[in-house]
Amino acid sequence: MPHAVGVLALQGSVQEHLAMLKRIENIAPRSVRTAEELKSVDALILPGGESTVIGKLLRTFGLMTILSNQISEGMPVWGTCAGTILLARKILGESPYLGAIDITVARNAYGTQSDSFRTTSRIAELSDHETELVFIRAPKIISCSAHVSVICSLGENPVAVRQNHILATTFHPELTNDLSFHSYFASMI
Ligand code: GLN
């Protein structure tokens, strides 16, 4: 049986994630908007977009508590950029949303849209080639607890981290052609 992997489809880079998931064997991609859809997936991606908007819609549609419970019960979840903000235990100057991964983030910490950038990094845990990293009004992970393992850093700041079944990246693998992160997430299911 293929694994049903959802992409939370309230706002943001939903289609891009779905297109990447379609390329991975044994994965059935699903867009998730309702409680029923949420309850039917084996794993979930929280896409990039605007965390305040996605957070508000999660509450409006009654999905926040269901999602929080699924994460507590061990459902693999991956946040990209805004999704990382939604998963963080602490957000500088703001109240957290899911509080699921033991990191503190600062929103928009690299500057405005015009300070968005691309770079590459060799991530041993993922692949033997350089992985392209796309940052768009990205948050910075300014601290993480000892329970969190750092998969990739840029300068002093972790940009990809994992705590058990929770993966968080401050960049957008779905906006590249590189399947490494999606395959890595699939291997967590
Ligand atoms: N700046 C956005 C936020 O704070 C995140 C940007 C993104 O997901 N590319 O929610």
Backbone and ligand atoms as CSV (ligand in chain L), in Angstrom:
chain,resi,resn,atom,element,x,y,z
A,1,MET,N,N,0.845,-1.210,0.000
A,1,MET,CA,C,0.000,0.000,0.000
A,1,MET,C,C,0.876,1.255,0.000
A,2,PRO,N,N,0.605,2.190,-0.923
A,2,PRO,CA,C,1.370,3.433,-0.866
A,2,PRO,C,C,1.004,4.246,0.380
A,3,HIS,N,N,1.928,5.061,0.845
A,3,HIS,CA,C,1.656,5.935,1.989
A,3,HIS,C,C,0.957,7.195,1.504
A,4,ALA,N,N,-0.133,7.574,2.185
A,4,ALA,CA,C,-0.831,8.823,1.858
A,4,ALA,C,C,-0.084,9.977,2.521
A,5,VAL,N,N,0.536,10.818,1.698
A,5,VAL,CA,C,1.250,11.977,2.244
A,5,VAL,C,C,0.475,13.238,1.864
A,6,GLY,N,N,0.022,13.947,2.893
A,6,GLY,CA,C,-0.769,15.148,2.673
A,6,GLY,C,C,0.102,16.394,2.570
A,7,VAL,N,N,-0.443,17.378,1.849
A,7,VAL,CA,C,0.143,18.720,1.868
A,7,VAL,C,C,-0.988,19.635,2.340
A,8,LEU,N,N,-0.765,20.326,3.438
A,8,LEU,CA,C,-1.788,21.231,3.958
A,8,LEU,C,C,-2.050,22.312,2.905
A,9,ALA,N,N,-3.308,22.368,2.437
A,9,ALA,CA,C,-3.599,23.189,1.244
A,9,ALA,C,C,-4.468,24.397,1.581
A,10,LEU,N,N,-4.045,25.153,2.591
A,10,LEU,CA,C,-4.811,26.340,2.969
A,10,LEU,C,C,-4.250,27.585,2.294
A,11,GLN,N,N,-2.939,27.614,2.089
A,11,GLN,CA,C,-2.261,28.749,1.451
A,11,GLN,C,C,-0.807,28.342,1.236
A,12,GLY,N,N,-0.177,28.915,0.204
A,12,GLY,CA,C,1.258,28.713,0.031
A,12,GLY,C,C,1.613,27.738,-1.077
A,13,SER,N,N,2.839,27.189,-1.006
A,13,SER,CA,C,3.410,26.403,-2.116
A,13,SER,C,C,2.939,24.944,-2.083
A,14,VAL,N,N,1.636,24.774,-2.276
A,14,VAL,CA,C,0.989,23.471,-2.169
A,14,VAL,C,C,1.245,22.624,-3.421
A,15,GLN,N,N,0.937,23.176,-4.600
A,15,GLN,CA,C,1.054,22.414,-5.852
A,15,GLN,C,C,2.496,21.951,-6.070
A,16,GLU,N,N,3.439,22.790,-5.700
A,16,GLU,CA,C,4.854,22.464,-5.894
A,16,GLU,C,C,5.239,21.229,-5.066
A,17,HIS,N,N,4.750,21.168,-3.822
A,17,HIS,CA,C,5.038,19.985,-2.988
A,17,HIS,C,C,4.364,18.739,-3.572
A,18,LEU,N,N,3.100,18.896,-4.003
A,18,LEU,CA,C,2.367,17.748,-4.558
A,18,LEU,C,C,3.097,17.203,-5.787
A,19,ALA,N,N,3.603,18.109,-6.621
A,19,ALA,CA,C,4.318,17.691,-7.839
A,19,ALA,C,C,5.594,16.923,-7.477
A,20,MET,N,N,6.289,17.339,-6.439
A,20,MET,CA,C,7.499,16.622,-6.012
A,20,MET,C,C,7.124,15.229,-5.477
A,21,LEU,N,N,6.078,15.168,-4.661
A,21,LEU,CA,C,5.675,13.887,-4.061
A,21,LEU,C,C,5.263,12.879,-5.127
A,22,LYS,N,N,4.644,13.379,-6.219
A,22,LYS,CA,C,4.206,12.485,-7.315
A,22,LYS,C,C,5.368,11.725,-7.922
A,23,ARG,N,N,6.575,12.273,-7.790
A,23,ARG,CA,C,7.740,11.656,-8.418
A,23,ARG,C,C,8.358,10.562,-7.539
A,24,ILE,N,N,7.821,10.372,-6.323
A,24,ILE,CA,C,8.416,9.389,-5.400
A,24,ILE,C,C,7.574,8.122,-5.369
A,25,GLU,N,N,8.242,6.994,-5.511
A,25,GLU,CA,C,7.560,5.697,-5.505
A,25,GLU,C,C,6.887,5.427,-4.175
A,26,ASN,N,N,5.777,4.751,-4.231
A,26,ASN,CA,C,5.087,4.300,-3.027
A,26,ASN,C,C,4.495,5.419,-2.175
A,27,ILE,N,N,4.305,6.587,-2.805
A,27,ILE,CA,C,3.696,7.723,-2.102
A,27,ILE,C,C,2.441,8.133,-2.873
A,28,ALA,N,N,1.342,8.291,-2.140
A,28,ALA,CA,C,0.114,8.822,-2.750
A,28,ALA,C,C,-0.094,10.234,-2.210
A,29,PRO,N,N,0.196,11.260,-3.025
A,29,PRO,CA,C,0.063,12.636,-2.537
A,29,PRO,C,C,-1.408,13.046,-2.413
A,30,ARG,N,N,-1.713,13.830,-1.373
A,30,ARG,CA,C,-3.093,14.294,-1.160
A,30,ARG,C,C,-3.056,15.751,-0.704
A,31,SER,N,N,-3.969,16.570,-1.233
A,31,SER,CA,C,-4.064,17.903,-0.640
A,31,SER,C,C,-5.051,17.815,0.530
A,32,VAL,N,N,-4.748,18.568,1.582
A,32,VAL,CA,C,-5.510,18.465,2.834
A,32,VAL,C,C,-6.113,19.817,3.203
A,33,ARG,N,N,-7.454,19.851,3.238
A,33,ARG,CA,C,-8.157,21.085,3.623
A,33,ARG,C,C,-9.154,20.852,4.756
A,34,THR,N,N,-9.627,19.615,4.882
A,34,THR,CA,C,-10.700,19.351,5.856
A,34,THR,C,C,-10.202,18.389,6.943
A,35,ALA,N,N,-10.980,18.297,8.020
A,35,ALA,CA,C,-10.628,17.399,9.124
A,35,ALA,C,C,-10.566,15.947,8.628
A,36,GLU,N,N,-11.513,15.584,7.749
A,36,GLU,CA,C,-11.534,14.200,7.231
A,36,GLU,C,C,-10.263,13.915,6.440
A,37,GLU,N,N,-9.893,14.863,5.584
A,37,GLU,CA,C,-8.675,14.685,4.782
A,37,GLU,C,C,-7.450,14.595,5.692
A,38,LEU,N,N,-7.436,15.427,6.719
A,38,LEU,CA,C,-6.300,15.439,7.635
A,38,LEU,C,C,-6.180,14.088,8.359
A,39,LYS,N,N,-7.311,13.565,8.789
A,39,LYS,CA,C,-7.293,12.301,9.550
A,39,LYS,C,C,-6.916,11.108,8.673
A,40,SER,N,N,-7.017,11.279,7.346
A,40,SER,CA,C,-6.780,10.125,6.467
A,40,SER,C,C,-5.335,10.018,5.961
A,41,VAL,N,N,-4.462,10.967,6.344
A,41,VAL,CA,C,-3.087,10.890,5.827
A,41,VAL,C,C,-2.142,10.221,6.829
A,42,ASP,N,N,-1.054,9.641,6.282
A,42,ASP,CA,C,-0.038,8.985,7.119
A,42,ASP,C,C,1.055,9.963,7.527
A,43,ALA,N,N,1.172,11.068,6.796
A,43,ALA,CA,C,2.215,12.068,7.057
A,43,ALA,C,C,1.741,13.367,6.424
A,44,LEU,N,N,2.320,14.495,6.869
A,44,LEU,CA,C,1.826,15.786,6.366
A,44,LEU,C,C,2.977,16.769,6.164
A,45,ILE,N,N,2.878,17.521,5.061
A,45,ILE,CA,C,3.803,18.636,4.816
A,45,ILE,C,C,3.057,19.944,5.071
A,46,LEU,N,N,3.673,20.826,5.858
A,46,LEU,CA,C,3.148,22.181,6.040
A,46,LEU,C,C,3.978,23.073,5.118
A,47,PRO,N,N,3.395,23.615,4.062
A,47,PRO,CA,C,4.194,24.295,3.043
A,47,PRO,C,C,4.650,25.683,3.470
A,48,GLY,N,N,5.482,26.283,2.620
A,48,GLY,CA,C,5.831,27.689,2.794
A,48,GLY,C,C,4.662,28.545,2.368
A,49,GLY,N,N,4.686,29.771,2.794
A,49,GLY,CA,C,3.593,30.702,2.506
A,49,GLY,C,C,3.662,31.798,3.544
A,50,GLU,N,N,2.560,32.081,4.172
A,50,GLU,CA,C,2.529,33.108,5.222
A,50,GLU,C,C,1.997,32.431,6.485
A,51,SER,N,N,2.885,32.297,7.482
A,51,SER,CA,C,2.511,31.518,8.669
A,51,SER,C,C,1.304,32.114,9.395
A,52,THR,N,N,1.183,33.444,9.406
A,52,THR,CA,C,0.045,34.066,10.122
A,52,THR,C,C,-1.265,33.665,9.445
A,53,VAL,N,N,-1.257,33.630,8.105
A,53,VAL,CA,C,-2.474,33.274,7.355
A,53,VAL,C,C,-2.788,31.791,7.550
A,54,ILE,N,N,-1.769,30.930,7.379
A,54,ILE,CA,C,-2.014,29.485,7.512
A,54,ILE,C,C,-2.455,29.172,8.951
A,55,GLY,N,N,-1.813,29.814,9.931
A,55,GLY,CA,C,-2.161,29.597,11.343
A,55,GLY,C,C,-3.609,29.986,11.613
A,56,LYS,N,N,-4.011,31.146,11.057
A,56,LYS,CA,C,-5.379,31.615,11.268
A,56,LYS,C,C,-6.375,30.647,10.629
A,57,LEU,N,N,-6.072,30.185,9.414
A,57,LEU,CA,C,-6.989,29.276,8.722
A,57,LEU,C,C,-7.053,27.915,9.422
A,58,LEU,N,N,-5.916,27.470,9.980
A,58,LEU,CA,C,-5.927,26.203,10.742
A,58,LEU,C,C,-6.928,26.294,11.891
A,59,ARG,N,N,-6.949,27.472,12.547
A,59,ARG,CA,C,-7.891,27.652,13.666
A,59,ARG,C,C,-9.316,27.767,13.154
A,60,THR,N,N,-9.502,28.593,12.111
A,60,THR,CA,C,-10.850,28.828,11.574
A,60,THR,C,C,-11.495,27.519,11.142
A,61,PHE,N,N,-10.719,26.647,10.502
A,61,PHE,CA,C,-11.290,25.398,9.995
A,61,PHE,C,C,-11.240,24.263,11.028
A,62,GLY,N,N,-10.860,24.579,12.255
A,62,GLY,CA,C,-10.869,23.574,13.326
A,62,GLY,C,C,-9.837,22.469,13.133
A,63,LEU,N,N,-8.731,22.800,12.472
A,63,LEU,CA,C,-7.732,21.757,12.180
A,63,LEU,C,C,-6.565,21.758,13.176
A,64,MET,N,N,-6.402,22.873,13.913
A,64,MET,CA,C,-5.203,23.027,14.758
A,64,MET,C,C,-5.109,21.911,15.812
A,65,THR,N,N,-6.205,21.665,16.522
A,65,THR,CA,C,-6.168,20.673,17.608
A,65,THR,C,C,-5.990,19.264,17.052
A,66,ILE,N,N,-6.687,18.977,15.943
A,66,ILE,CA,C,-6.564,17.637,15.339
A,66,ILE,C,C,-5.114,17.403,14.926
A,67,LEU,N,N,-4.526,18.400,14.256
A,67,LEU,CA,C,-3.147,18.278,13.781
A,67,LEU,C,C,-2.188,18.129,14.964
A,68,SER,N,N,-2.399,18.945,15.980
A,68,SER,CA,C,-1.545,18.886,17.161
A,68,SER,C,C,-1.590,17.481,17.786
A,69,ASN,N,N,-2.782,16.908,17.859
A,69,ASN,CA,C,-2.918,15.553,18.420
A,69,ASN,C,C,-2.224,14.519,17.540
A,70,GLN,N,N,-2.387,14.648,16.215
A,70,GLN,CA,C,-1.744,13.682,15.312
A,70,GLN,C,C,-0.218,13.741,15.460
A,71,ILE,N,N,0.313,14.964,15.599
A,71,ILE,CA,C,1.775,15.103,15.757
A,71,ILE,C,C,2.199,14.471,17.090
A,72,SER,N,N,1.434,14.731,18.157
A,72,SER,CA,C,1.768,14.122,19.465
A,72,SER,C,C,1.741,12.600,19.390
A,73,GLU,N,N,0.850,12.082,18.543
A,73,GLU,CA,C,0.742,10.615,18.424
A,73,GLU,C,C,1.804,10.021,17.507
A,74,GLY,N,N,2.638,10.893,16.893
A,74,GLY,CA,C,3.779,10.374,16.129
A,74,GLY,C,C,3.667,10.470,14.620
A,75,MET,N,N,2.646,11.161,14.095
A,75,MET,CA,C,2.564,11.287,12.631
A,75,MET,C,C,3.748,12.110,12.118
A,76,PRO,N,N,4.477,11.578,11.105
A,76,PRO,CA,C,5.582,12.351,10.544
A,76,PRO,C,C,5.076,13.654,9.921
A,77,VAL,N,N,5.750,14.739,10.225
A,77,VAL,CA,C,5.341,16.040,9.706
A,77,VAL,C,C,6.585,16.820,9.298
A,78,TRP,N,N,6.454,17.571,8.228
A,78,TRP,CA,C,7.592,18.370,7.727
A,78,TRP,C,C,7.102,19.788,7.440
A,79,GLY,N,N,7.736,20.766,8.048
A,79,GLY,CA,C,7.413,22.163,7.775
A,79,GLY,C,C,8.494,22.789,6.920
A,80,THR,N,N,8.082,23.464,5.826
A,80,THR,CA,C,9.050,24.227,5.037
A,80,THR,C,C,8.741,25.712,5.244
A,81,CYS,N,N,9.746,26.446,5.672
A,81,CYS,CA,C,9.673,27.903,5.842
A,81,CYS,C,C,8.502,28.304,6.748
A,82,ALA,N,N,7.397,28.812,6.224
A,82,ALA,CA,C,6.255,29.149,7.095
A,82,ALA,C,C,5.837,27.932,7.920
A,83,GLY,N,N,5.943,26.747,7.334
A,83,GLY,CA,C,5.593,25.513,8.047
A,83,GLY,C,C,6.481,25.294,9.267
A,84,THR,N,N,7.744,25.693,9.149
A,84,THR,CA,C,8.668,25.594,10.290
A,84,THR,C,C,8.221,26.529,11.415
A,85,ILE,N,N,7.763,27.722,11.023
A,85,ILE,CA,C,7.271,28.687,12.022
A,85,ILE,C,C,6.063,28.095,12.750
A,86,LEU,N,N,5.178,27.450,11.999
A,86,LEU,CA,C,3.978,26.857,12.608
A,86,LEU,C,C,4.334,25.734,13.587
A,87,LEU,N,N,5.436,25.017,13.303
A,87,LEU,CA,C,5.824,23.882,14.149
A,87,LEU,C,C,6.639,24.293,15.381
A,88,ALA,N,N,7.237,25.493,15.351
A,88,ALA,CA,C,8.221,25.879,16.378
A,88,ALA,C,C,7.619,26.004,17.776
A,89,ARG,N,N,8.406,25.601,18.761
A,89,ARG,CA,C,7.990,25.750,20.163
A,89,ARG,C,C,7.899,27.240,20.543
A,90,LYS,N,N,8.845,28.058,20.013
A,90,LYS,CA,C,8.809,29.496,20.330
A,90,LYS,C,C,9.026,30.318,19.068
A,91,ILE,N,N,8.296,31.432,18.964
A,91,ILE,CA,C,8.480,32.400,17.875
A,91,ILE,C,C,8.798,33.731,18.553
A,92,LEU,N,N,9.920,34.336,18.211
A,92,LEU,CA,C,10.311,35.581,18.873
A,92,LEU,C,C,9.211,36.625,18.753
A,93,GLY,N,N,8.756,37.144,19.890
A,93,GLY,CA,C,7.773,38.232,19.894
A,93,GLY,C,C,6.353,37.824,19.552
A,94,GLU,N,N,6.103,36.556,19.310
A,94,GLU,CA,C,4.747,36.123,18.945
A,94,GLU,C,C,4.395,34.832,19.679
A,95,SER,N,N,3.114,34.533,19.728
A,95,SER,CA,C,2.694,33.267,20.347
A,95,SER,C,C,2.913,32.122,19.366
A,96,PRO,N,N,3.313,30.968,19.880
A,96,PRO,CA,C,3.512,29.828,18.978
A,96,PRO,C,C,2.175,29.257,18.497
A,97,TYR,N,N,2.254,28.424,17.446
A,97,TYR,CA,C,1.069,27.755,16.914
A,97,TYR,C,C,1.037,26.317,17.432
A,98,LEU,N,N,1.755,25.404,16.781
A,98,LEU,CA,C,1.691,23.989,17.174
A,98,LEU,C,C,2.678,23.654,18.299
A,99,GLY,N,N,3.752,24.428,18.412
A,99,GLY,CA,C,4.716,24.201,19.483
A,99,GLY,C,C,5.253,22.780,19.516
A,100,ALA,N,N,5.493,22.195,18.348
A,100,ALA,CA,C,5.784,20.759,18.281
A,100,ALA,C,C,7.268,20.424,18.286
A,101,ILE,N,N,8.110,21.308,17.796
A,101,ILE,CA,C,9.547,21.013,17.730
A,101,ILE,C,C,10.293,22.050,18.569
A,102,ASP,N,N,11.289,21.544,19.286
A,102,ASP,CA,C,11.945,22.332,20.316
A,102,ASP,C,C,12.951,23.343,19.746
A,103,ILE,N,N,12.444,24.262,18.942
A,103,ILE,CA,C,13.298,25.312,18.357
A,103,ILE,C,C,12.654,26.672,18.603
A,104,THR,N,N,13.519,27.707,18.591
A,104,THR,CA,C,13.024,29.086,18.618
A,104,THR,C,C,13.343,29.711,17.276
A,105,VAL,N,N,12.341,30.356,16.654
A,105,VAL,CA,C,12.559,30.981,15.347
A,105,VAL,C,C,12.308,32.479,15.413
A,106,ALA,N,N,12.994,33.201,14.531
A,106,ALA,CA,C,12.735,34.623,14.331
A,106,ALA,C,C,12.211,34.770,12.905
A,107,ARG,N,N,11.021,35.319,12.757
A,107,ARG,CA,C,10.421,35.437,11.413
A,107,ARG,C,C,11.135,36.500,10.588
A,108,ASN,N,N,11.139,36.310,9.286
A,108,ASN,CA,C,11.662,37.284,8.309
A,108,ASN,C,C,13.061,37.778,8.696
A,109,ALA,N,N,13.877,36.889,9.228
A,109,ALA,CA,C,15.132,37.315,9.850
A,109,ALA,C,C,16.242,37.631,8.850
A,110,TYR,N,N,16.070,37.281,7.575
A,110,TYR,CA,C,17.092,37.636,6.573
A,110,TYR,C,C,16.736,38.951,5.877
A,111,GLY,N,N,15.566,39.534,6.216
A,111,GLY,CA,C,15.154,40.781,5.580
A,111,GLY,C,C,13.888,40.589,4.767
A,112,THR,N,N,13.694,41.482,3.795
A,112,THR,CA,C,12.446,41.500,3.033
A,112,THR,C,C,12.539,40.586,1.818
A,113,GLN,N,N,11.497,40.613,0.980
A,113,GLN,CA,C,11.433,39.784,-0.227
A,113,GLN,C,C,12.701,39.935,-1.078
A,114,SER,N,N,13.212,41.172,-1.186
A,114,SER,CA,C,14.378,41.406,-2.052
A,114,SER,C,C,15.664,40.816,-1.461
A,115,ASP,N,N,15.622,40.414,-0.203
A,115,ASP,CA,C,16.783,39.751,0.406
A,115,ASP,C,C,16.681,38.232,0.317
A,116,SER,N,N,15.691,37.743,-0.450
A,116,SER,CA,C,15.577,36.301,-0.663
A,116,SER,C,C,16.773,35.837,-1.494
A,117,PHE,N,N,17.213,34.592,-1.315
A,117,PHE,CA,C,18.432,34.141,-1.996
A,117,PHE,C,C,18.452,32.626,-2.170
A,118,ARG,N,N,19.350,32.196,-3.071
A,118,ARG,CA,C,19.603,30.773,-3.295
A,118,ARG,C,C,21.041,30.475,-2.961
A,119,THR,N,N,21.291,29.295,-2.438
A,119,THR,CA,C,22.664,28.863,-2.217
A,119,THR,C,C,22.691,27.334,-2.337
A,120,THR,N,N,23.846,26.722,-2.162
A,120,THR,CA,C,23.899,25.257,-2.191
A,120,THR,C,C,24.672,24.765,-0.974
A,121,SER,N,N,24.420,23.527,-0.622
A,121,SER,CA,C,25.137,22.933,0.501
A,121,SER,C,C,25.236,21.428,0.274
A,122,ARG,N,N,26.325,20.837,0.717
A,122,ARG,CA,C,26.455,19.378,0.641
A,122,ARG,C,C,25.965,18.817,1.978
A,123,ILE,N,N,24.890,18.046,1.936
A,123,ILE,CA,C,24.280,17.542,3.167
A,123,ILE,C,C,24.483,16.029,3.200
A,124,ALA,N,N,25.457,15.605,3.985
A,124,ALA,CA,C,25.893,14.204,3.979
A,124,ALA,C,C,24.737,13.243,4.242
A,125,GLU,N,N,23.848,13.627,5.147
A,125,GLU,CA,C,22.748,12.754,5.539
A,125,GLU,C,C,21.772,12.493,4.376
A,126,LEU,N,N,21.793,13.357,3.366
A,126,LEU,CA,C,20.789,13.316,2.293
A,126,LEU,C,C,21.295,12.741,0.985
A,127,SER,N,N,22.406,13.254,0.531
A,127,SER,CA,C,22.878,12.820,-0.785
A,127,SER,C,C,24.349,13.177,-0.937
A,128,ASP,N,N,24.948,12.669,-2.035
A,128,ASP,CA,C,26.371,12.938,-2.224
A,128,ASP,C,C,26.598,14.113,-3.187
A,129,HIS,N,N,25.505,14.795,-3.566
A,129,HIS,CA,C,25.693,15.977,-4.406
A,129,HIS,C,C,25.280,17.246,-3.650
A,130,GLU,N,N,25.615,18.391,-4.228
A,130,GLU,CA,C,25.238,19.674,-3.622
A,130,GLU,C,C,23.716,19.835,-3.718
A,131,THR,N,N,23.089,20.226,-2.633
A,131,THR,CA,C,21.645,20.444,-2.618
A,131,THR,C,C,21.376,21.944,-2.719
A,132,GLU,N,N,20.418,22.296,-3.589
A,132,GLU,CA,C,20.092,23.714,-3.757
A,132,GLU,C,C,19.140,24.151,-2.637
A,133,LEU,N,N,19.438,25.277,-2.010
A,133,LEU,CA,C,18.605,25.785,-0.918
A,133,LEU,C,C,18.038,27.146,-1.330
A,134,VAL,N,N,16.712,27.259,-1.311
A,134,VAL,CA,C,16.034,28.493,-1.730
A,134,VAL,C,C,15.384,29.140,-0.501
A,135,PHE,N,N,15.810,30.350,-0.182
A,135,PHE,CA,C,15.285,31.054,0.993
A,135,PHE,C,C,14.427,32.237,0.540
A,136,ILE,N,N,13.171,32.270,0.964
A,136,ILE,CA,C,12.264,33.367,0.599
A,136,ILE,C,C,11.661,33.946,1.886
A,137,ARG,N,N,12.041,35.146,2.236
A,137,ARG,CA,C,11.593,35.769,3.500
A,137,ARG,C,C,11.605,34.709,4.610
A,138,ALA,N,N,12.740,34.083,4.710
A,138,ALA,CA,C,12.854,32.902,5.579
A,138,ALA,C,C,13.012,33.300,7.047
A,139,PRO,N,N,12.565,32.416,7.933
A,139,PRO,CA,C,12.871,32.606,9.356
A,139,PRO,C,C,14.289,32.113,9.646
A,140,LYS,N,N,14.838,32.538,10.781
A,140,LYS,CA,C,16.083,31.930,11.265
A,140,LYS,C,C,15.746,31.087,12.484
A,141,ILE,N,N,16.372,29.915,12.554
A,141,ILE,CA,C,16.278,29.109,13.772
A,141,ILE,C,C,17.380,29.637,14.680
A,142,ILE,N,N,16.983,30.311,15.753
A,142,ILE,CA,C,18.019,30.953,16.569
A,142,ILE,C,C,18.464,30.092,17.750
A,143,SER,N,N,17.672,29.098,18.095
A,143,SER,CA,C,18.175,28.113,19.063
A,143,SER,C,C,17.389,26.828,18.938
A,144,CYS,N,N,18.026,25.729,19.329
A,144,CYS,CA,C,17.292,24.457,19.383
A,144,CYS,C,C,17.804,23.660,20.572
A,145,SER,N,N,16.922,22.838,21.142
A,145,SER,CA,C,17.294,22.080,22.334
A,145,SER,C,C,18.148,20.868,21.938
A,146,ALA,N,N,18.651,20.188,22.948
A,146,ALA,CA,C,19.514,19.021,22.718
A,146,ALA,C,C,18.743,17.861,22.083
A,147,HIS,N,N,17.400,17.928,22.102
A,147,HIS,CA,C,16.585,16.861,21.487
A,147,HIS,C,C,16.520,16.980,19.971
A,148,VAL,N,N,17.007,18.119,19.468
A,148,VAL,CA,C,16.870,18.408,18.035
A,148,VAL,C,C,18.205,18.136,17.345
A,149,SER,N,N,18.175,17.389,16.239
A,149,SER,CA,C,19.435,17.211,15.504
A,149,SER,C,C,19.456,18.135,14.295
A,150,VAL,N,N,20.642,18.709,14.080
A,150,VAL,CA,C,20.809,19.663,12.990
A,150,VAL,C,C,21.291,18.898,11.756
A,151,ILE,N,N,20.534,18.991,10.671
A,151,ILE,CA,C,20.879,18.305,9.423
A,151,ILE,C,C,21.737,19.205,8.545
A,152,CYS,N,N,21.479,20.503,8.603
A,152,CYS,CA,C,22.217,21.447,7.762
A,152,CYS,C,C,22.192,22.822,8.417
A,153,SER,N,N,23.323,23.525,8.357
A,153,SER,CA,C,23.396,24.901,8.880
A,153,SER,C,C,23.905,25.826,7.796
A,154,LEU,N,N,23.574,27.090,7.961
A,154,LEU,CA,C,24.115,28.121,7.081
A,154,LEU,C,C,24.732,29.158,8.007
A,155,GLY,N,N,26.054,29.290,7.983
A,155,GLY,CA,C,26.706,30.136,8.981
A,155,GLY,C,C,26.410,29.563,10.352
A,156,GLU,N,N,25.944,30.422,11.259
A,156,GLU,CA,C,25.706,29.972,12.640
A,156,GLU,C,C,24.327,29.343,12.834
A,157,ASN,N,N,23.453,29.489,11.827
A,157,ASN,CA,C,22.067,29.090,12.054
A,157,ASN,C,C,21.714,27.757,11.398
A,158,PRO,N,N,21.103,26.857,12.177
A,158,PRO,CA,C,20.570,25.641,11.574
A,158,PRO,C,C,19.493,26.031,10.563
A,159,VAL,N,N,19.441,25.344,9.424
A,159,VAL,CA,C,18.392,25.621,8.425
A,159,VAL,C,C,17.555,24.370,8.131
A,160,ALA,N,N,18.040,23.199,8.568
A,160,ALA,CA,C,17.254,21.967,8.471
A,160,ALA,C,C,17.484,21.201,9.761
A,161,VAL,N,N,16.398,20.883,10.462
A,161,VAL,CA,C,16.514,20.207,11.761
A,161,VAL,C,C,15.472,19.106,11.870
A,162,ARG,N,N,15.755,18.168,12.761
A,162,ARG,CA,C,14.796,17.071,12.951
A,162,ARG,C,C,14.721,16.709,14.434
A,163,GLN,N,N,13.508,16.498,14.909
A,163,GLN,CA,C,13.302,15.954,16.252
A,163,GLN,C,C,12.358,14.765,16.096
A,164,ASN,N,N,12.904,13.577,16.185
A,164,ASN,CA,C,12.137,12.341,15.975
A,164,ASN,C,C,11.378,12.381,14.651
A,165,HIS,N,N,10.043,12.436,14.700
A,165,HIS,CA,C,9.217,12.367,13.472
A,165,HIS,C,C,8.899,13.754,12.908
A,166,ILE,N,N,9.581,14.775,13.418
A,166,ILE,CA,C,9.289,16.149,12.965
A,166,ILE,C,C,10.506,16.729,12.254
A,167,LEU,N,N,10.289,17.134,11.006
A,167,LEU,CA,C,11.360,17.715,10.182
A,167,LEU,C,C,11.004,19.178,9.913
A,168,ALA,N,N,11.996,20.054,9.967
A,168,ALA,CA,C,11.729,21.472,9.699
A,168,ALA,C,C,12.880,22.050,8.887
A,169,THR,N,N,12.527,22.717,7.774
A,169,THR,CA,C,13.540,23.382,6.955
A,169,THR,C,C,13.101,24.831,6.759
A,170,THR,N,N,14.054,25.750,6.808
A,170,THR,CA,C,13.679,27.164,6.652
A,170,THR,C,C,13.691,27.572,5.180
A,171,PHE,N,N,14.041,26.626,4.301
A,171,PHE,CA,C,14.103,26.907,2.856
A,171,PHE,C,C,13.057,26.050,2.134
A,172,HIS,N,N,13.069,26.117,0.795
A,172,HIS,CA,C,11.996,25.525,-0.024
A,172,HIS,C,C,12.511,24.465,-0.999
A,173,PRO,N,N,12.673,23.214,-0.602
A,173,PRO,CA,C,13.092,22.174,-1.563
A,173,PRO,C,C,12.072,21.991,-2.690
A,174,GLU,N,N,10.813,22.344,-2.436
A,174,GLU,CA,C,9.762,22.159,-3.462
A,174,GLU,C,C,9.909,23.151,-4.613
A,175,LEU,N,N,10.754,24.151,-4.456
A,175,LEU,CA,C,10.968,25.111,-5.540
A,175,LEU,C,C,12.252,24.810,-6.313
A,176,THR,N,N,12.786,23.610,-6.111
A,176,THR,CA,C,13.953,23.172,-6.876
A,176,THR,C,C,13.554,21.893,-7.618
A,177,ASN,N,N,14.514,21.325,-8.332
A,177,ASN,CA,C,14.242,20.075,-9.034
A,177,ASN,C,C,14.793,18.877,-8.250
A,178,ASP,N,N,15.295,19.161,-7.056
A,178,ASP,CA,C,16.036,18.178,-6.273
A,178,ASP,C,C,15.101,17.464,-5.287
A,179,LEU,N,N,14.952,16.164,-5.469
A,179,LEU,CA,C,14.008,15.388,-4.645
A,179,LEU,C,C,14.575,14.936,-3.296
A,180,SER,N,N,15.826,15.302,-3.001
A,180,SER,CA,C,16.485,14.726,-1.809
A,180,SER,C,C,15.664,14.872,-0.530
A,181,PHE,N,N,15.161,16.078,-0.266
A,181,PHE,CA,C,14.445,16.283,0.999
A,181,PHE,C,C,13.110,15.547,1.008
A,182,HIS,N,N,12.409,15.543,-0.148
A,182,HIS,CA,C,11.134,14.827,-0.200
A,182,HIS,C,C,11.362,13.321,-0.008
A,183,SER,N,N,12.445,12.805,-0.586
A,183,SER,CA,C,12.754,11.377,-0.413
A,183,SER,C,C,13.137,11.101,1.044
A,184,TYR,N,N,13.886,12.017,1.638
A,184,TYR,CA,C,14.273,11.873,3.042
A,184,TYR,C,C,13.017,11.825,3.925
A,185,PHE,N,N,12.067,12.745,3.652
A,185,PHE,CA,C,10.826,12.762,4.440
A,185,PHE,C,C,10.056,11.454,4.231
A,186,ALA,N,N,10.009,10.983,2.982
A,186,ALA,CA,C,9.304,9.729,2.684
A,186,ALA,C,C,9.919,8.573,3.487
A,187,SER,N,N,11.248,8.637,3.688
A,187,SER,CA,C,11.911,7.561,4.431
A,187,SER,C,C,11.587,7.614,5.927
A,188,MET,N,N,11.025,8.733,6.399
A,188,MET,CA,C,10.656,8.853,7.813
A,188,MET,C,C,9.291,8.219,8.109
A,189,ILE,N,N,8.574,7.829,7.050
A,189,ILE,CA,C,7.193,7.334,7.252
A,189,ILE,C,C,7.220,5.824,7.544
L,1,LIG,N1,N,7.848,35.171,5.989
L,1,LIG,C1,C,6.882,34.117,6.011
L,1,LIG,C2,C,6.262,33.991,7.400
L,1,LIG,O1,O,6.705,34.597,8.331
L,1,LIG,C3,C,7.497,32.787,5.600
L,1,LIG,C4,C,7.940,32.871,4.150
L,1,LIG,C5,C,7.917,31.581,3.400
L,1,LIG,O2,O,7.280,30.598,3.788
L,1,LIG,N2,N,8.590,31.584,2.275
L,1,LIG,O3,O,5.329,33.265,7.548
